[in-house]
Amino acid sequence: MPREPAPKSDSKSGPMYVSGFEMAVGVAVGYFGGRWIGQRFGWEPWASLVGAMIGLIAGAYLLIKEMNRADARERRQRDQDRNQP
């Protein structure tokens, strides 16, 4: 008896999951990098805080960049759909 193919997931949600993961990783890397610098130079807890903020800013930048890409893809698709007879 043949198996039915699994339903396809929404491919538009994948990049958003990745963006959330990138933001979390950016904050974690920034925090632990700042913590390491803070322990090395005696700047703790300020270095951890600054590192986490830099990671948050980097994650937000990547999120905005991905949103702009998704918007451009959607606009191109809409334009293609309008131009088809």
Secondary structure, DSSP 8 states (H G I E B T S, - for coil): ----------TTSHHHHHHHHHHHHHHHHHHHHHHHHHHHHT-TTHHHHHHHHHHHHHHHHHHHHHHHHHHHHHHHHHHHHHH--
